[in-house]
Amino acid sequence: MTQRRGTAWPDGWLDLQGYAEAWAAHGDGDPYFRPEFLAASALLEERAAPAAYAERGLLYPFLERSLPGGLCDLTSAYGFGGPASAVPGWRERFRRAAGERGAVSEFIRFHPLRRNHELAGDGVEVAHVQDMVVVDVHAGDDALRAQMGSQGRRNLRRAEREGVTARVADDMAAFHVRYLDAMRRLDAAPFYHFPAAYFDALRGLGEGLIIIDTGQSSAIYLVGGGAMHYHLGETGDEGRRSGAATMMHFEAMRHARERGLRQLHLGGGLRAGDALARFKASLGSGRAPYHVGRAVLDQGRYDKLCAAAGVAPDSERFPAYRGSDV
């Protein structure tokens, strides 16, 4: 790590401490770029360390995952990432720095609200995945209802008839238990059975994290940079029947408005057009495009890793040697 003369922030390839210093100088509050969130996300990956690249105010956080032979690959933290800003020619200098680290490939989950896929630079294959649901929360309650789809309005009326109410909660341990129960009911992939350490680490976000609970559904939302983001949630069978999840997100809209934020970002589905995506689409009329990026940083080493794994380098999955988009 180097320090540019006459400045108070580190420059180049950074560890977590260096990134925290750079964030303190340049960060805009976006929770997905906070060093605390980067550190928490590293707990979800095997042999991963928080890292970042910084240059003249450019900030690009990611996880550096170990590979055999002293190599590594790069991936965005769980959620969204990519460069927070760009400067001319940064991508070429980043690739050189990545080469010095032994980085073989790079997978980027771009941030829908920042639209930073436009900053990807040369050598990154960018693909549109789906459109995320975004709600402008400036409006009053009647206008928030009006911008919902018919399903959303029906669910909200049902929740009101059932007497469902939502409140801000602070019991992270209770949320974790309910979240794991939901993942088991849904037969979710093992990755999504997040450990207690992840939720403990999220506490480091302080006021940048809130839990909203109806008793039949609950969710974690991340806050900062002018927006509130739905992060993780759970709803039981009774909550689906009563419309509790809709009431929960409606309360999140109100909470975001009270905090002076511009938007509530609800995200999308596991894939475009699935049941989860349709549910979220019923809650708001705004949309933001979600893109991912792929880059092979060292083709020779990438090919060798694929050969060792017995997969084709041009597989649809990326990086191919790991077997999935991660």
LODO-990354 format. One line per 10 residues: number of its first residue (from 1); their letters; for each residue x, y, z of N, C-alpha, C. Coordinates in steps of 0.001 Angstrom, whole numbers, plus 500000, padded with zeros to 6 digits. Each point is the difference from the previous one (the first is absolute). Example, Ala and Ser with C-alpha at 12.3 -4.5 7.8 and 13.67 -1.06 7.14 Angstrom:
1) as) 513190,494310,507800,499110,501190,500000,500900,501200,500000  499650,501050,499280,500820,501190,500060,499230,501090,500730 .
END
This chain:
1) mtqrrgtawp) 500847,498808,500000,499153,501192,500000,500881,501239,500000  499668,500947,499147,500753,501238,499921,499128,501157,500448  500629,501101,500290,499286,501205,500404,500413,501134,499070  499004,500623,499345,500287,501092,499089,500377,501249,500790  501089,500638,499630,500488,501167,500732,498941,501101,500010  499825,500589,501174,499089,501131,500114,498548,499590,500181  499703,498714,500182,498626,499563,500215,499918,499221,501297  498783,499745,500441,499795,499309,501259,499380,498627,499789  500026,499498,498776,499406,498684,499759,501004,499100,499296  499894,498703,500227,500906,499064,499334,499636,499828,498537 .
11) dgwldlqgya) 500944,499469,499244,499838,499874,498556,500541,498638,499582  499415,499421,498942,500475,498714,499501,499155,498847,500525  500653,498838,500142,499311,498799,500485,499948,500058,501517  498789,499870,500589,499822,500252,501421,499493,498770,500735  500427,499871,501256,499361,499044,500894,498817,500711,500666  499342,499314,500951,498795,500574,500593,500283,501308,500726  501102,500060,500738,500322,501230,500711,500245,501147,499027  500734,499704,498916,500252,501033,499008,498721,500474,499332  499111,499053,499722,498725,500383,499399,499174,500844,500957  500014,499654,501286,499258,500796,500973,500499,501439,500020 .
21) eawaahgdgd) 501305,500188,499855,500556,501355,499944,499540,500720,498739  500041,499295,498883,499556,500604,498743,498507,500333,500060  499216,499113,500591,498566,500239,500115,499726,501213,500889  500763,500123,501069,499813,501151,500882,500224,501311,499253  500902,499970,499007,500291,501213,499231,499004,500235,498883  499488,498934,499382,499212,500151,498773,498615,499372,500029  499700,499187,500997,498735,499273,500000,498791,500908,500084  498891,499552,499382,498784,500815,499970,498879,499391,500832  500289,498981,500813,499004,499410,500875,499301,498787,499443  500204,499679,498721,499338,498841,499405,500394,498744,500785 .
31) pyfrpeflaa) 499021,499274,500561,500361,498874,500878,500758,498890,499306  499763,499805,498690,500682,498913,499304,501478,500296,499766  500422,501230,500262,501406,500356,499845,500682,500246,501344  499268,499831,501086,500599,500232,501303,500967,498870,500360  501120,500321,500621,500963,498952,500369,499399,498964,500940  499046,500398,500845,499367,499045,500901,499222,498938,499216  499346,500409,498925,499255,499046,499191,500962,499086,499239  501085,500558,499509,501004,499192,499306,500567,498948,500931  500283,500378,501237,500543,499052,500970,498993,498903,500315  498719,500374,500147,498968,498995,500277,499888,499016,498843 .
41) salleeraap) 500029,500502,498778,499827,499135,498832,501149,499015,499837  501178,500351,500469,501136,499084,499909,499749,498731,500811  499107,500067,500986,499694,498840,500824,499164,498968,499255  499434,500392,498855,499155,499095,499221,500783,499221,498943  501269,500298,499852,500837,499370,498980,501164,499268,500660  500336,498850,499478,501158,499277,500514,501285,500664,499520  500933,500161,500915,501333,500542,499689,499899,501315,499228  499176,500902,500539,499813,501311,499362,500444,501104,500949  500559,501049,499433,500430,501151,500788,499456,501273,499366  499538,500953,500804,499567,501290,499445,501191,500713,499370 .
51) aayaerglly) 499761,500608,498861,501050,500745,499304,499339,501092,499161  500820,500855,499417,499457,501080,499179,501122,500584,499161  499580,500757,499004,500935,500775,499190,499566,501451,500090  500966,500882,500224,499710,501431,500105,500984,500784,499152  499500,501062,499399,500860,500824,499155,499372,501389,499839  500665,501008,500577,499539,501392,499860,498512,500150,500307  499550,499340,501059,498601,500105,500380,499132,498877,499493  500450,499245,498996,499258,498830,499543,500048,498942,501093  498837,499395,500300,499919,498929,500976,499330,498790,499362  500639,498840,500103,499453,498780,499438,500251,498875,500999 .
61) pflerslpgg) 499022,499688,500860,500172,498920,500974,499592,498649,499433  500594,498929,500520,499675,498644,499557,500573,499014,501009  499740,498727,499768,500605,498934,500789,501064,499321,499163  501128,499720,500624,501113,499308,499361,500012,498570,500527  499703,499036,499114,499868,498600,500417,501217,499192,499564  500523,499239,500933,501225,499248,499739,499761,498850,499029  500989,499776,499137,500040,498865,499081,501330,499279,500191  500113,498765,499520,501273,499278,500133,501158,500746,499336  501199,499750,500506,501197,500561,499394,500197,501475,500264  499393,500519,501068,500171,501414,500325,499188,500936,499136 .
71) lcdltsaygf) 499051,499461,499228,499151,500823,499154,498735,500401,500760  499181,500826,499361,498744,500415,500601,499030,500396,498897  498741,500118,500344,499051,500659,499107,499190,501009,500807  499300,500858,499302,499310,501127,500620,498503,499886,499769  499210,500352,501000,498555,500017,499855,499417,501110,500860  498882,500553,499572,499311,500990,500812,499524,499361,501297  499886,500803,501048,499376,499536,501227,498561,499607,499717  499419,499137,500841,498616,499590,499816,499112,501249,499987  499213,500144,498960,499213,501207,499811,500434,500674,498723  500556,501208,500120,500393,500762,498825,501349,500670,500242 .
81) ggpasavpgw) 500673,500329,498899,501307,500625,500124,500405,500685,498721  501252,499727,499564,500549,500695,498847,500668,501293,500409  500550,500727,499043,500657,501273,500332,498977,501059,500402  500300,500721,501066,499108,501074,500436,500145,501238,499138  501114,500108,499300,500254,501125,499101,501082,499544,499029  500399,500851,499097,501035,499625,499030,500863,501202,499664  501229,499724,499604,500905,501020,499484,500559,499469,498688  500406,500875,499087,500487,499539,498693,501143,498996,500125  499894,498917,499253,501061,499006,499948,500125,499104,501202  499046,500067,500914,500152,499234,501240,500032,498497,499759 .
91) rerfrraage) 499239,499545,499019,499857,498559,499814,501333,499344,499629  500772,500647,499158,501300,499451,499604,500933,499920,501200  500009,501032,500826,500859,499986,501185,499509,498973,501017  498684,499846,500119,499455,498983,500887,500424,498611,499552  499941,499715,498700,500387,498678,499500,501466,499713,500309  500853,501002,499885,501409,499786,500332,500156,499655,501474  499278,500738,500843,500072,499738,501438,499438,498614,500317  498919,499619,499322,499412,498681,500210,500970,498899,499583  500732,500232,498911,500994,499032,499557,501092,499800,501031  500407,501066,500633,501025,499903,501042,499501,499198,501195 .
101) rgavsefirf) 498677,500003,500218,499403,499229,501090,499758,498539,499620  500181,499662,498733,499709,498642,499549,498516,499767,499780  499247,501066,499722,498559,499877,499788,499717,499422,498616  499169,498974,499937,499724,499270,498768,498719,500481,499333  498963,500278,500797,498713,500410,499440,499306,500961,500949  498913,500592,499508,499287,501034,500746,498513,499900,499666  499162,499899,501034,498553,499981,499824,499409,501184,500754  499198,500797,499324,499490,501254,500561,498483,499985,500008  499414,500285,501150,498566,500263,500096,499826,501516,500079  499649,500618,498909,499912,501454,499973,498798,500490,500808 .
111) hplrrnhela) 500094,501220,500459,499004,500617,500880,498903,500634,499147  498749,499514,500089,498949,500512,499110,499733,501499,500141  500054,500521,501217,499682,501417,500179,501132,500897,499524  501229,499517,500072,501134,500802,499544,500218,499863,498503  499421,498957,499390,500183,499720,498570,501491,499990,499638  500788,499440,500886,501450,500054,499796,500513,498957,499022  499095,499229,499399,500445,499145,498893,500555,500848,498860  499588,501271,499955,500494,500906,498972,501459,500378,500231  500519,499688,501198,501393,500315,500346,500914,498793,499900  499479,498886,499474,500735,498733,500047,501365,500089,499335 .
121) gdgvevahvq) 500095,500663,498874,501273,500099,499299,500209,498856,499019  501076,500090,499243,500296,498998,498974,500316,498648,500624  499650,498951,499250,500345,498653,500428,499021,499354,500946  498886,500691,500301,498976,499425,500873,498771,499684,499162  499558,498765,500031,498771,499604,499319,498828,500311,500913  499168,500955,499602,498881,500459,500830,498703,499426,499448  499168,499453,500898,498728,499405,499593,498881,500499,500903  498864,500341,499389,498810,500388,500757,499319,498743,500531  499708,499963,501300,499400,498826,500631,498491,500158,500137  499577,501096,500586,498581,500287,500185,499876,501441,500476 .
131) dmvvvdvhag) 498766,500483,500075,499743,501329,500537,499559,499882,501450  500605,500802,500855,499667,500003,501412,498872,500992,500274  499237,499730,501046,498864,500851,500362,500471,501100,500937  499638,501229,499667,500389,501175,500781,498760,500844,500258  499847,500485,501227,498854,500827,500364,500489,501384,500384  499430,501028,499373,500238,501385,500402,499167,500245,501251  500650,500238,501137,499293,500056,501281,499639,501413,500432  500207,500996,499133,499665,501373,500381,498508,500188,500210  499184,499225,499291,498554,500215,499981,499357,499598,501325  498787,500486,500217,499224,499614,501164,499461,498594,499870 .
141) ddalraqmgs) 499340,499520,501062,499531,498618,500021,499046,499689,498858  499087,500922,499693,499031,499738,498925,500708,499823,498660  501012,500835,499755,500736,499892,498736,500849,498730,499969  500526,499584,501150,500753,498750,500047,499104,498812,499672  498779,500033,500487,499044,498950,499653,499662,500042,498516  499817,501206,499480,499559,500140,498611,501035,499461,499021  501291,500092,500333,501020,499539,499059,500218,498492,500083  499352,499339,500952,500080,498540,500070,499179,499375,498870  500328,498763,499681,499164,499235,499102,498750,499522,500721  499051,499437,499258,498740,499567,500600,500219,498927,501062 .
151) qgrrnlrrae) 500935,499072,499764,500287,498975,500993,500519,500611,501288  500886,500962,499888,500554,500647,501176,498934,500711,500808  499094,500715,499329,498941,500703,500718,499059,499014,500688  499693,498896,499326,499141,498992,500631,500665,499404,501235  501283,499685,499891,500721,499433,501139,500051,500976,501169  500181,501287,499704,500061,500992,501065,498643,500137,500689  498925,500005,499218,498667,500074,500606,499722,498759,500855  500437,498831,499529,499807,498777,500770,500749,500087,501327  501242,500483,499953,500780,500131,501230,499324,500956,500979  499445,501075,499492,499309,500948,500874,498755,499367,500620 .
161) regvtarvad) 499256,499228,499211,498816,499325,500545,500383,498981,501065  501144,499347,499796,500462,498985,500949,500645,500615,501242  500147,501310,500014,500605,500667,501144,501513,499882,500058  500645,499757,498866,501458,499885,499957,500624,501382,500152  500946,500124,500879,500747,501244,500170,501494,499703,499930  500774,501011,499708,501453,499837,499865,500708,500952,500951  501138,499554,500504,500784,500835,500911,501482,499803,499726  500797,500973,500394,501452,499861,499938,500437,499170,501198  500771,498953,499751,500455,499085,501046,501517,500064,500122  500534,499358,501043,501455,500029,500193,500575,498650,500413 .
171) dmaafhvryl) 499218,498919,499878,500462,498682,500429,500571,499244,498796  501284,500186,499743,500645,499358,498859,500033,498487,500163  500204,499516,501231,500061,498561,500225,498673,499341,499655  498888,500630,500382,498681,499451,499679,499767,500002,498499  500436,501069,499333,499853,500032,498539,500788,498863,499363  501216,499765,500481,500838,498947,499424,499307,498643,500104  499406,499700,501146,499301,498724,500181,498858,499879,499001  499210,501056,499855,498858,499962,499090,500462,499929,498553  501080,500684,499694,500533,499977,498634,500461,498581,499631  500731,499346,500909,500457,498634,499724,498819,499042,499847 .
181) damrrldaap) 498963,500176,500828,498804,499168,499857,499397,500171,498606  499969,501257,499529,499450,500263,498664,500853,499356,498922  501323,500055,500132,500868,499388,499001,499813,498481,499958  499779,499390,501170,499758,498549,500023,498662,499664,499347  498972,500797,500276,498693,499737,499384,500061,500117,498490  500806,500951,499525,500117,500235,498564,500997,499061,499334  500679,499177,500805,501047,499114,499484,501041,500802,499223  500387,501138,500584,500972,500882,499359,501373,499347,499962  500802,500410,499030,501365,499486,499873,500786,500273,501280  500953,499143,500337,500763,500161,501245,500610,501390,500164 .
191) fyhfpaayfd) 500402,500631,498909,500626,501321,500112,499115,500966,500771  498665,499914,499809,499088,500982,500582,499682,499729,501464  500545,498942,500567,499840,499742,501427,501106,500748,500743  499891,501301,500039,501077,500855,500498,500271,499742,501479  501282,500012,500400,500352,499730,501398,499704,501189,500902  499942,499719,501291,499753,501061,500985,501062,501089,499916  501235,499612,499656,501078,500989,499930,499696,501089,498982  499317,499642,498900,499654,501009,498992,499067,501045,500588  498984,499560,500706,499037,500936,500579,500639,500826,501111  500887,499391,500759,500730,500761,501020,500829,501104,499353 .
201) alrglgegli) 500655,499659,498881,500838,500990,499320,499165,501134,499416  498788,499685,499534,499132,501059,499458,499657,501055,501045  500041,499625,501264,499721,500973,501051,500956,501193,499935  501179,499760,499394,500963,501087,499871,499513,501152,499147  498914,499783,499245,499431,501085,499196,499250,501008,500849  499710,499666,501249,499331,500943,500889,498672,500471,499448  499832,501311,499885,498747,500559,499492,499820,499763,498509  501001,499398,499372,499879,499632,498596,499265,498700,499780  499459,499423,501070,499228,498765,499898,498772,500101,500890  498846,499574,499491,498803,499896,500834,499303,498675,499708 .
211) iidtgqssai) 499272,499518,500988,499137,498832,499850,498565,500466,500137  499144,499614,499072,498572,500277,500102,499286,498667,500142  499092,499929,500992,499379,498734,500379,498490,500180,500137  499238,499069,499415,498547,500005,500174,499545,498884,500937  500917,499156,500438,499639,498813,500754,499773,498795,499098  499616,500253,498759,499781,498934,499019,501005,500067,498858  500736,501077,499945,501067,500193,499018,500967,501023,500577  501249,499922,499584,500990,500966,500460,501104,500115,498967  500723,501105,500042,501037,500238,498995,501060,500934,500532  501196,499823,499466,501110,500927,500208,500069,500934,498800 .
221) ylvgggamhy) 500110,501282,500276,500194,501017,498973,501307,500733,500300  500732,500327,498956,501239,500762,500123,499732,501438,499572  500605,500961,500686,499656,501406,499822,501249,500834,499753  499903,500938,499059,501077,500953,499792,500116,500440,498556  500684,501103,499777,500191,500500,498646,498706,500419,499329  499012,500409,500795,498744,500493,499437,498958,498937,499750  500277,498737,500355,499054,498924,499703,499977,498983,501135  498925,499218,500003,499864,498865,500901,499864,498762,499127  500694,498920,500357,500070,498801,499168,499492,498792,500781  499045,499276,499451,499590,498715,500562,501153,499017,499821 .
231) hlgetgdegr) 500402,499363,501105,501162,499115,499936,499616,498539,500184  499418,499656,501133,499593,498623,500283,498640,500024,500681  499187,498994,499723,498690,499963,500638,499465,498593,500136  498952,499865,500804,499337,498711,500187,498521,500251,500225  499180,499091,499483,498554,500041,500182,499487,498576,500151  499215,499767,501041,499426,498689,500210,498702,499827,499234  499398,498819,500126,498766,499714,499283,498887,500967,500386  499878,500299,501279,498960,500929,500445,500246,501392,499444  501274,500389,499921,500329,501306,499446,499657,500117,498532  500174,498932,499249,499617,500022,498585,498485,500094,499850 .
241) rsgaatmmhf) 499270,499335,500882,498539,500052,499920,499462,501379,500356  500628,500632,500993,499461,501262,500533,500484,501244,499278  500975,499868,499101,500565,501181,499347,501040,500716,500844  500566,499293,500997,500925,500639,500933,501250,500541,499320  500523,499280,498986,501222,500475,499335,499753,501324,499292  498816,500156,499421,499679,501275,499359,499930,501111,501031  499372,499750,501145,499946,500999,501063,501401,500347,500483  500861,498990,500110,501375,500232,500444,500719,500954,499054  499902,499752,498692,500678,500875,499041,499340,501379,499948  498695,500068,500213,499331,501307,500033,500511,500821,501175 .
251) eamrharerg) 500201,499349,501141,500577,500698,501138,501431,500433,499701  500740,499192,499234,501352,500386,499610,499974,501259,499144  499008,500112,499108,499864,501224,499199,499813,501204,500904  499124,499855,500983,499746,501101,500932,501258,500354,500789  500692,498956,500462,501205,500231,500799,501064,500720,499173  500173,499568,498767,500977,500659,499130,499637,501469,499797  498725,500267,499815,499546,501389,499814,500294,500831,501242  499724,499420,501173,500237,500729,501248,501470,500309,500212  500868,499159,499449,501441,500237,500141,500559,500914,498917  499114,500524,499168,500430,500945,498969,500678,499354,498819 .
261) lrqlhlgggl) 499783,498695,499790,500610,499301,498878,499164,500181,498740  500590,499704,498856,499315,500195,498720,499273,498752,499530  500596,498826,500260,499504,498778,499383,500039,498820,500952  499094,499065,499778,500081,498668,500583,500285,499041,498856  501114,499302,500102,500413,499046,498967,499634,498600,500485  499059,499354,499315,499502,498699,500411,500702,498837,499310  500779,500273,498956,500683,498942,499281,499078,499282,499030  500359,498767,499638,499222,499236,499033,499817,498579,500478  499887,499061,499069,499811,498600,500337,501295,499225,499932  499903,498699,500285,501166,499145,499803,500367,499948,498530 .
271) ragdalarfk) 498980,500209,499161,500206,500148,498558,498885,500893,499479  500205,500597,498856,499028,500946,499456,498641,499336,499809  498943,500657,500483,498645,499533,499763,499499,498908,500909  500786,499559,501009,499514,498946,500878,498984,500558,501003  499478,499129,500877,498945,500419,500915,500462,501121,500921  501248,499930,500466,500524,501046,500878,500086,501327,499254  500475,499961,498761,500087,501216,499198,498614,500604,499769  499001,499146,499750,498643,500501,499770,499420,500620,501268  500291,499383,501151,499535,500577,501261,500592,501383,500217  501299,500124,499810,500641,501305,500209,499484,501029,499005 .
281) aslgsgrapy) 499752,499571,498761,499480,500919,498988,498629,500540,500379  499257,499255,500830,498680,500466,500427,500085,501115,501036  501200,500252,500526,500167,500964,501075,500425,501382,499520  500469,500113,498773,500471,501290,499521,500156,500030,498504  499937,501194,499432,500027,500149,498543,501366,500351,499441  500960,500384,500868,501328,500357,499508,500855,498790,499712  500922,500154,499050,500897,498916,499640,501427,500531,499832  500962,499147,500320,501416,500315,499809,500689,498765,499441  500795,500132,498931,500605,498832,499366,501149,499428,500825  499984,498673,500147,501067,499298,500707,500860,499266,498989 .
291) hvgravldqg) 501312,500243,500071,500966,499376,499100,501065,499263,500801  500595,498997,499374,501193,499370,500547,501115,500124,498975  501228,499892,500486,501156,500083,499123,500944,498835,500230  500647,499552,498919,500975,498914,500062,501271,500434,499283  501119,499670,500582,501278,500296,499343,501001,498905,500315  500652,499490,498979,501132,499098,500189,501249,500874,500027  500686,499995,501113,501153,500872,500188,501313,499335,499589  500027,498682,500019,501187,499249,499589,499504,498760,499254  499955,500070,498665,499386,498934,499215,500734,498675,500157  501326,500035,500014,500769,498765,500117,499693,499267,501295 .
301) rydklcaaag) 500024,500705,501099,499720,499371,501292,498524,499605,500108  499123,500797,499420,498572,499663,500003,499789,498662,499291  500616,499846,498837,499855,498754,499236,500545,498805,500780  501126,500176,500688,500578,498900,500771,499093,499602,501165  499397,500985,500671,499088,499689,501093,498764,499264,499487  499516,500403,498831,498847,499317,499409,500354,498565,499626  501190,499817,499438,500431,498651,499629,500101,499110,501236  500533,500538,501094,500125,499223,501233,498633,499641,500570  499007,500879,499778,498642,499751,500492,499183,499162,499027  500536,499753,498791,499292,499203,499009,498825,500715,499368 .
311) vapdserfpa) 500114,501326,499831,498919,500779,499394,500557,500817,498837  499123,500382,499103,500401,500827,498858,500138,501453,500434  501057,500682,499566,500184,501403,500383,498872,500911,499540  499313,499626,498912,498932,500850,499481,498628,499596,500521  499949,499315,501142,498738,499612,500621,499146,501222,500285  498675,499799,500004,499090,501098,500321,500199,500475,501432  500411,499102,500861,500223,500389,501397,501365,500665,500140  500089,500884,500995,501237,500751,500143,500273,500267,501471  501273,499867,500422,501065,499374,499229,499761,498509,499849  500295,499468,498841,499654,498613,499685,500637,499014,500961 .
321) yrgsdv) 501198,500295,500470,500701,499035,500869,499365,499897,501377  499152,500958,500396,499282,499911,501260,498615,499400,499838  499508,499952,498781,498745,499320,499742,498754,500832,500085  500092,501273,500398,498795,500832,500085,500376,501464,500035  498987,500850,499701,500185,501446,500171,500001,500280,501489  501094,500486,500527,500098,500206,501448,500652,501338,500274 .
END
